Amino acid sequence: MRRGRSARFGAALVALLLLVGAGALRAELRAGAAKRPITPDLEGHAPVFLAGFGLNRRATGIHDDLWARCLALEAGGGRLVICGVDSIGLFYEDVEKIRAAARSQLTGPADLVVASSHNHEAPDTMGLWGPKLGVSGISEAYNAFVVERTAEAAAEAVGSLRPATIRLARFHSPELDRFIHDNRPPVVHDSELVILSAAGRDGRPIATLVNWANHPEALGSKNTLVTADYPAHLYTRLEELLGGVAVFVNGAVGGMQSPLGAKVIDPATGAEAPDGTFRKAELIGRRVAELAAQALGPARPVAIERVEYHEKLISIPVTNVRFLKAAEAGVFRGRKVMDPQAVTTTPVGWIRLSRGQRPVLEIALVPGELYPELSVGGIERYPGADFPEAPLEPPIKKLMRAPYRMLFGLANDEIGYIIPKAEWDENEPWLQNSPRRWYGEVNSVGPEAAPRIVAALQELLGKR
């Protein structure tokens, strides 16, 4: 009788230990990474129109490669892939193609984030910078190539998942602010570096993800060579210093967070690096990589037991006549189809890495170029604003509670500038009694973008 009870107890204990062991395995963090070049073939993808600045800027050569770089994370039953892509922007329709192509190569589900760097020296993947007004600049062959290569990198990153540890770091200094010029009031930067580094249990590096906000347009409007701009040097230097795969995701770059106009001193000459030069791009990229590596130096491994991903599709009224006419003319080539009420649908997302019930890292996913005051605060009420009494949107990063907070701009879509409604200025008089209109609204879907995106993030964050 006693032996029977003992046997049953032993069997129950073994079953319990197996269950606990299985739970521990599910909670164990695993990480993987991969990269693929997405550099255009200037013949096979011809004509290649470079995006940003103006029309009919045709690529005449390749200076350095463009990349899709992906980091995969898995813990607590959640599997996530973050891909940073050297592109002016990918519409949600192309992101969905990447997701479908990646999942067809995977065993089991995975959530996928595709964030464009907003590189102004890459091919026009949105259609707005073609040979002339109203004619698309999209090469469908190139967009399909980006979809294929990004999906391959995402699938390989998942396929390389292995037990890992991560370290997290934050860094800010006046030097980072000096790399950015803002040409519209209020002058606000979200220039903090937030870094995630993953290594295998054997100590071998897997990847380093850097989140920072600055337009990749150091080369300016006269350049006709394909280049990843300053991220090219960030990748190279970071991989020299830390190994693994370097992944860059841009942040709140709206209004205009740009190296153009920023005073960057060249230590080799003691003089200011000229705008529109590869040297200026090199100085910014290498220095940001070095600062990120230094910030990681004292960081200790952080336990992660759960990876969560949440996404919500929202509708935003489109009041921008330029965008409506472009859609009607077929500039987007079937993307960004708007309903009869001129409304666009776009995703908003949120990521959380946690230990137990405690968030360690939170990431807001914003489908465009967010003004920094919507990220870190600093919205101003100026005379001349079109909606002077509009409620002020709460700063997104302050809605989070994790010690480390990232914001991914151009995540899973690109709808243009996202401007605080209280700062919206489409009609005279102009803000601060300016003699001319400020730049911004011309590249925004409309004044409801900011309130609706922030409200969606508040809802997602409220689910925690």
TAMOWO-V638358 format. One line per field, one symbol per residue. ss: DSSP state (H for helix, E for strand, C for the rest). psi: psi as a letter, one per 30 degrees, with the letter a starting at -180 (. if undefined). A space follows every 50 residues. Layout:
ss->???
psi->???
This chain:
ss->CHHHHHHHHHHHHHHHHHHHHHHHHHHCCEEEEEEEECCCCCCCCCCCEE CCCCCCCECCEECCCCEEEEEEEEECCEEEEEEEECCCCCCHHHHHHHHH HHHCCCCCCCEEEEEECCCCCCECCCCCCCCCCCCCCCCHHHHHHHHHHH HHHHHHHHHCCEEEEEEEEEECCHHHHHCCECCCCCCCCCCCEEEEEEEE CCCCEEEEEEEECCECCCCCCCCCEECCCHHHHHHHHHHHHHCCEEEEEE CCCECCCECCCCCCECCCCCCECCCCCHHHHHHHHHHHHHHHHHHHHCCC CECCCEEEEEEEEEEEECCCHHHHHHHHHCCCCCCCCCCCCCEEEEEEEE EEEEECCEEEEEEEECCCEEEHHHCCCCCCCCCCCCCCCCCCCCCHHHHC CCCEEEEECCECCCCEEECCHHHCCCCCCCHHHCCCCCCCHHHECCCHHH HHHHHHHHHHHHCC
psi->eeeeeeeeeeeeeeeeeeeeeeeeeefkkklllllkkhkljfefglkjkk kldalhjkkflkelllljkkkkkkkgfkkkkjkkkilfkkleeeeeeeee eefffljllkkkkjkkfhkgglljgfffhaflkfkkgkjeeeeeeeeeee eeeeeeeefgklklllkklkkklfeeeffkkkgklkjkkigkkkkkkkll fgfkkelkkkjljkkihffaffkgkklgbffefeeeeeeeefaakkkkkl bjgkhkjkfkfkjjkjfffglkkklglfeeeeeeeeeeeeeeeeefefkl kkkkfkkkkkkkklkkkjfjeeeeeeeefgefhflhkklfghkkklkklk kkkljbgjkekkkkjkhajkkeffeflgkkjkkfkfifgkkkkkkefffl flfkklkjlhjgljgakjkkefgkifklllkghkflklkdffgkelffee eeeeeeeeeefff.
